[in-house]
Amino acid sequence: MLRAFLLSVGLSVLATSAWADDVETCRDNKAEVAARLTACNAVIADDKVTGKPKAFANWYLGDSLLKKRDYDGALTVLNKALELDPDNATVLNSRGLVYFNKGDEDRAMADFDLALQRRPSFPAPINNRGLIYLRHGELLRAYDEFNVALSLNSGNNRYVNLLNLGRVQTLRKQYESALTYFAEGKPLNPEAWQIPHYRCTTYAEMGRLDEALADCNEVLAQHPKFSGTLARRGNVYRLKGDLDAALRDYNDALKLSPNLVSAYAGRGQVFEARKDTVAARYDYRSAGAALTKVDDYETTLARGFAKQRLGVLVAADPALRSQSTAPVAPPAGKLTDPPSPSLPASITRKVALIVGNGNYRNVPKLDNPPRDAKLIADTLRSLGFATVTLAPDLARDQFFTALRDFGREAEKADWAVVYYAGHGMEIGGINYLIPTDAKLAADHDAEGQAVALEQVIAAVSGAHKMRLVMLDACRDNPFEKTMQHTMALKLVSKGLSNIEPEAGFMVVYAAKHGETALDGDALNSPFATAVAREIRVPKVEVRKLFDIVRDDVWTATKHQQQPFTYGSLPGREDFYFVAGK
């Protein structure tokens, strides 16, 4: 009996020691990240641990998910931490950052304010309130917040505040002040890339171009694949008049990050300088195609500039202000039908790009997309579209070429329609269509190997009236089993994420965001079958048409797949694939 008692006590002591060790490792700032995460997860799973130790473990896990951009996962864990420790200012600040990154700025500001009520001298939430003001262009309020945060911070922690003060003073065109803040911050973290990255722009705007170039080169010597810095260096070369060097940097930046707004805005200026207004308009449209809820202020300025220049270029070309009835030459290498000779000159001009990617080189092939693409192309041809470009099995460079060529056609059309069938996925909050040559060994490879949905939006944006994108691309991610998950990005395994296109666009998913589209048992997918059938029906307005398609697919798949429509077309006009008998 005594032995059993002693044994039970010994086991209890060992168990207590085990969770105590986990708590200690979880809290140890000097421990390796992987070891801390393992320990914190063990603390969370251990029912014997309660209160603040468990709250801390949830905070650390939530903060790790925040850094991976898994905002929904981070929010869930941080809420659990606050249930256990509701007055914890650090957790409130982290949850505020989650809301900030999700674009829910009212909740973010509320959390930052609550954190300061709990701990009035906490510099982090003050700095983060400044980031909200900066995002909205309230530069003086941002400056004041960053200054207060700086006064409360000490040591190397002041680096971020000094960086943000330099950024905001550059935007306020207080360049000498910006340089002072950057100079004070640089010795605190001399190997960090942020200050020379932003100071490159400060020097460039001051006209001190050699110093700007030196800063950008300093960053790129350590990080040659930083697309944002390449775009900034391109700006410096453009200001120096070296358009060839500028174009190389913009091109390299866009190869790495095909959705980089600043690179499109800069390259558009190079094309303008070379009098290539068609290419300039395409780049400005690409820069202006926004699907994200929020941007940093510098990106907002770049988008605004691109839209302003696009407006000037469109206004300067009379052909773009009225409907064009002249045939448009098809892109080389694509199967394109000429306009039907029986169409009257006054008819609404409609053009379409149809892409079916099935012959993937690095994952199993898809049988249906090429057949689905041909079905949709044949249907649109039969409905009198001026041009229908069928582009099967596109590799990355071919995909971008097809979009660029189609963007030129769309400028001279009333309707521009893109249909895509193939693999598509969301990575790090961006929706990508997957070319046939993609390898995607790691999730961050999507930036350089896939096609962001924004670029498809840009391709149709030049049309005068209706801009429609149909995506039968919500299939399971075939790369997930072998794809490396990085610390910087979140990968979702199913489909595409929800989007918020600007007014005047309609984007139709074959399956609701986060869900999987089915290929079905027939030769064509349920979505392609329903679309091809319903768009032939006379006098069905487009918005109602896709409601019918949704219902048909829902029924055909026995409630396994539900198409979803995002965006809105102009409200004062109805749109019909077939106006009447």
SVG drawing of the C-alpha trace seen along z (x, -y; Angstrom):
<svg xmlns="http://www.w3.org/2000/svg" viewBox="-38 -69 64 71">
<polyline fill="none" stroke="black" stroke-width="0.4" points="0.0,0.0 2.8,-2.4 4.7,-1.5 1.7,-2.2 1.2,-5.5 4.8,-6.5 4.6,-5.5 1.5,-7.5 3.1,-10.6 6.2,-10.1 4.2,-9.9 2.3,-13.1 5.6,-14.9 6.9,-13.8 3.7,-14.9 3.8,-18.3 7.4,-18.7 6.6,-17.9 4.0,-20.6 6.0,-23.0 8.9,-22.5 6.5,-23.1 5.4,-26.3 8.9,-27.5 10.0,-26.6 6.9,-28.3 7.8,-31.5 11.6,-31.4 12.4,-34.1 15.8,-32.6 14.4,-29.1 14.2,-28.1 10.9,-29.0 10.1,-25.3 10.8,-24.3 8.6,-27.1 5.8,-26.3 5.9,-22.6 5.9,-23.5 3.1,-26.1 0.9,-23.6 1.6,-21.1 0.5,-23.7 -2.7,-24.4 -3.5,-20.7 -2.8,-20.0 -6.0,-20.3 -4.0,-20.7 -2.6,-24.1 -5.1,-27.0 -5.1,-30.8 -2.3,-33.0 0.2,-30.3 -2.4,-28.8 -3.3,-32.4 0.4,-33.0 0.6,-29.8 -2.4,-30.8 -1.0,-34.2 2.3,-32.9 0.6,-30.5 -1.7,-33.2 1.2,-35.6 3.0,-32.9 -0.2,-32.4 -0.4,-36.2 3.2,-36.2 2.1,-33.4 -0.8,-35.6 -3.3,-32.9 -5.5,-35.6 -8.6,-33.5 -6.5,-30.9 -4.8,-33.7 -8.0,-35.3 -9.5,-32.1 -6.5,-31.4 -6.1,-35.0 -9.8,-35.1 -9.1,-32.0 -6.2,-33.8 -8.4,-36.8 -11.0,-34.5 -8.3,-33.3 -6.7,-36.7 -9.0,-39.5 -6.8,-42.4 -3.7,-41.3 -2.6,-44.3 -0.1,-42.3 -2.8,-39.9 -5.2,-42.8 -2.4,-44.5 -1.9,-41.2 -5.6,-40.8 -5.7,-44.4 -3.0,-43.6 -5.0,-40.6 -8.0,-42.9 -5.7,-45.5 -4.4,-43.0 -7.9,-41.7 -9.0,-45.3 -11.3,-45.6 -9.9,-48.8 -12.7,-49.8 -12.1,-46.6 -8.3,-47.0 -8.5,-50.6 -10.8,-49.4 -8.3,-46.7 -5.4,-49.1 -7.4,-51.6 -8.2,-48.8 -4.6,-47.8 -3.7,-51.3 -6.4,-51.5 -4.8,-48.4 -1.2,-49.7 -1.1,-53.4 2.6,-53.5 2.6,-50.6 4.3,-51.9 3.3,-49.1 -0.5,-49.9 0.3,-53.6 2.6,-52.8 -0.1,-50.5 -2.7,-53.3 -0.3,-55.3 -0.3,-52.6 -4.1,-52.9 -3.8,-56.7 -1.0,-56.2 -3.1,-53.7 -5.8,-56.4 -3.4,-59.1 -3.9,-61.0 -0.2,-61.7 0.0,-64.3 -2.0,-62.0 0.3,-59.1 3.3,-61.2 2.1,-62.2 1.4,-58.6 4.8,-57.4 6.4,-60.2 4.6,-59.3 5.6,-55.6 9.2,-56.7 9.2,-58.7 8.0,-55.6 10.4,-53.1 14.0,-52.5 17.0,-50.8 16.7,-48.9 13.0,-48.8 13.0,-52.4 14.0,-51.1 10.4,-50.5 9.2,-53.9 12.1,-55.8 11.5,-53.8 7.8,-54.8 8.6,-58.4 11.0,-58.4 8.3,-56.9 5.6,-59.4 7.9,-62.4 8.8,-61.3 5.1,-61.1 4.7,-64.6 7.7,-65.7 9.6,-66.7 12.7,-65.1 15.4,-66.4 13.3,-65.4 12.9,-61.9 16.6,-61.5 17.3,-62.5 15.0,-59.8 16.5,-57.2 20.0,-58.2 19.1,-57.7 17.5,-54.4 20.1,-52.8 22.7,-52.1 20.1,-50.4 19.8,-47.6 22.5,-48.1 21.9,-44.9 18.1,-45.5 16.9,-46.2 13.9,-48.4 15.6,-51.8 17.7,-51.8 14.6,-50.4 12.5,-53.4 15.3,-55.9 16.0,-55.0 12.6,-56.7 13.4,-59.7 16.6,-60.4 15.0,-59.9 12.2,-62.4 14.9,-64.9 16.7,-64.4 19.7,-62.9 19.7,-60.0 23.1,-58.5 22.5,-58.2 19.1,-56.7 20.7,-54.2 23.3,-53.3 20.5,-52.6 18.6,-50.3 21.8,-48.5 22.6,-47.9 19.3,-46.1 19.5,-44.1 23.1,-43.0 21.6,-41.1 18.2,-40.4 18.4,-40.2 14.8,-38.9 13.1,-41.8 10.6,-42.8 9.6,-46.0 13.2,-47.3 13.7,-46.4 10.7,-48.5 12.1,-51.4 15.4,-51.1 13.6,-51.1 12.1,-54.5 15.6,-55.8 16.8,-54.7 13.7,-56.2 14.4,-59.6 18.0,-59.4 16.8,-58.9 18.1,-55.4 14.9,-53.9 16.5,-50.6 17.8,-49.9 14.4,-51.0 12.6,-48.6 14.9,-45.7 14.2,-46.4 10.4,-46.7 10.4,-43.5 12.4,-41.6 10.2,-42.8 7.1,-41.7 8.6,-38.3 9.0,-37.8 5.7,-39.5 3.3,-39.7 0.8,-41.7 3.2,-44.4 1.3,-47.7 4.3,-50.0 6.2,-48.1 3.2,-48.4 2.8,-52.1 6.5,-52.7 6.7,-50.6 3.7,-52.4 5.7,-55.7 8.6,-54.1 6.2,-53.1 4.6,-56.6 8.1,-58.1 8.7,-55.9 5.3,-56.8 4.0,-53.3 0.6,-54.3 -1.0,-50.9 1.5,-49.2 1.2,-52.1 -2.5,-51.8 -2.3,-48.0 0.2,-48.6 -1.9,-51.3 -4.9,-49.1 -2.9,-46.3 -1.8,-48.7 -5.4,-49.9 -7.0,-46.4 -7.7,-46.1 -9.3,-43.1 -7.9,-43.5 -9.8,-45.3 -6.8,-47.4 -3.4,-48.6 -0.6,-50.4 -0.6,-54.1 2.3,-53.9 0.4,-51.3 -2.8,-53.4 -0.9,-56.4 0.6,-54.2 -2.9,-52.9 -4.3,-56.4 -1.5,-57.7 -2.0,-54.8 -5.8,-55.4 -5.2,-59.2 -2.7,-58.5 -5.0,-55.9 -7.8,-58.4 -5.5,-60.9 -4.4,-58.4 -7.9,-57.2 -9.2,-60.7 -6.5,-61.4 -7.5,-58.6 -10.8,-59.2 -11.0,-55.5 -11.4,-54.5 -14.2,-57.0 -16.6,-55.4 -17.5,-51.9 -15.1,-50.4 -16.7,-48.3 -13.5,-47.5 -12.2,-43.9 -9.3,-43.4 -6.4,-41.2 -6.1,-38.0 -3.1,-37.3 -0.5,-35.2 -0.7,-31.5 -4.3,-31.5 -7.4,-29.9 -9.6,-32.9 -12.7,-33.1 -13.0,-36.3 -16.1,-38.5 -19.2,-37.1 -19.9,-38.9 -23.6,-38.8 -23.4,-41.0 -24.7,-44.5 -22.1,-47.3 -24.1,-48.7 -24.2,-45.5 -22.7,-45.4 -19.1,-44.3 -18.3,-41.3 -14.9,-39.6 -13.8,-36.6 -10.7,-34.8 -11.2,-31.2 -8.4,-29.3 -8.5,-25.6 -5.5,-24.3 -5.4,-20.5 -2.1,-19.3 -0.1,-20.0 3.5,-19.0 4.3,-18.5 1.0,-17.2 -1.7,-14.9 -3.5,-16.1 -7.0,-17.3 -9.3,-15.9 -12.2,-18.3 -10.7,-21.8 -9.7,-21.6 -13.2,-20.2 -14.9,-22.7 -13.0,-25.6 -13.9,-24.3 -17.6,-24.0 -17.7,-27.6 -15.7,-28.9 -18.0,-27.2 -21.1,-28.5 -19.9,-32.1 -19.0,-31.9 -22.5,-30.7 -23.9,-33.7 -22.1,-36.2 -19.1,-37.3 -16.7,-39.4 -13.7,-37.4 -13.3,-34.3 -9.7,-33.4 -9.4,-29.7 -6.0,-29.3 -5.6,-25.8 -2.8,-24.7 -1.0,-27.9 2.4,-28.0 3.1,-31.1 4.6,-33.4 2.0,-32.3 -0.7,-33.1 0.5,-36.7 0.9,-37.2 -2.7,-36.1 -4.0,-38.4 -2.0,-41.4 -3.2,-40.7 -6.7,-40.3 -6.5,-43.5 -5.9,-45.4 -9.0,-43.8 -11.1,-44.6 -10.3,-48.3 -12.2,-48.3 -15.2,-46.2 -18.4,-46.7 -18.2,-43.3 -15.1,-41.5 -15.4,-38.0 -12.7,-35.6 -13.5,-32.0 -10.8,-29.9 -10.9,-26.2 -8.0,-24.6 -6.3,-24.7 -6.7,-27.7 -6.0,-28.4 -5.5,-31.1 -2.1,-31.6 -1.4,-34.3 -4.7,-36.0 -4.1,-36.3 -6.1,-34.2 -3.9,-32.5 -4.7,-30.7 -2.1,-28.0 -0.3,-27.7 0.6,-24.3 4.4,-24.7 4.1,-25.6 6.1,-23.6 5.2,-25.4 7.8,-23.6 7.0,-26.2 3.9,-28.4 5.8,-31.6 6.7,-30.3 3.1,-31.3 4.1,-34.9 6.6,-34.1 5.0,-31.0 1.2,-31.7 -1.2,-34.3 -2.9,-36.6 -6.6,-37.1 -6.0,-40.8 -4.3,-40.5 -7.3,-38.8 -9.5,-41.6 -7.1,-44.1 -7.4,-42.3 -11.2,-42.8 -11.2,-46.3 -10.9,-48.2 -14.3,-47.1 -16.9,-49.9 -19.8,-48.2 -19.7,-44.6 -16.6,-43.0 -17.1,-39.4 -14.8,-36.7 -15.9,-33.1 -13.6,-30.8 -14.1,-27.0 -10.9,-26.8 -11.9,-25.8 -10.4,-22.4 -8.4,-20.8 -4.8,-21.9 -2.7,-19.1 0.6,-20.7 -0.2,-20.6 1.4,-17.3 4.8,-18.3 4.6,-22.1 6.8,-23.6 4.8,-25.9 6.8,-29.0 6.6,-31.2 5.4,-34.2 2.4,-32.8 -0.8,-30.9 -1.9,-28.2 -5.4,-27.0 -6.0,-23.6 -9.4,-24.2 -10.4,-26.7 -10.2,-30.4 -11.0,-33.0 -13.8,-35.6 -13.1,-38.9 -14.5,-42.4 -14.0,-43.6 -14.7,-47.2 -18.1,-48.3 -18.5,-47.4 -17.1,-43.9 -18.7,-40.5 -16.6,-37.5 -18.3,-34.1 -16.8,-31.2 -17.8,-27.7 -17.8,-27.0 -18.2,-29.3 -15.0,-30.5 -13.2,-27.8 -15.2,-25.1 -14.2,-22.6 -15.6,-22.5 -16.5,-19.0 -15.5,-17.7 -18.6,-15.5 -19.1,-12.2 -19.8,-13.6 -17.5,-15.0 -17.9,-18.5 -18.0,-19.9 -21.4,-20.8 -20.6,-24.5 -19.5,-24.5 -22.5,-22.5 -24.9,-24.8 -23.3,-28.0 -23.2,-26.7 -26.9,-25.7 -28.3,-28.8 -26.5,-31.6 -28.3,-30.4 -31.7,-31.1 -33.1,-34.3 -33.9,-37.4 -32.4,-36.2 -30.5,-39.1 -26.9,-38.2 -27.4,-38.7 -30.5,-36.4 -28.7,-34.0 -26.0,-33.2 -28.6,-32.8 -30.1,-30.1 -26.6,-28.6 -26.1,-28.4 -29.4,-26.6 -28.7,-24.2 -25.3,-23.3 -26.6,-23.0 -29.2,-20.5 -26.9,-18.6 -24.3,-18.0 -26.9,-17.0 -26.0,-20.1 -22.3,-19.5 -21.3,-22.5 -22.7,-26.1 -21.4,-28.7 -21.1,-32.2 -21.1,-35.6 -19.0,-38.6 -19.1,-42.2 -21.8,-44.2 -22.4,-45.4 -23.7,-48.9 -27.2,-49.2 -28.8,-51.4 -28.4,-48.8 -29.4,-45.2 -27.1,-42.7 -28.2,-39.7 -26.1,-37.0 -29.2,-36.5 -31.4,-39.6 -34.4,-37.9 -35.4,-35.3"/>
</svg>
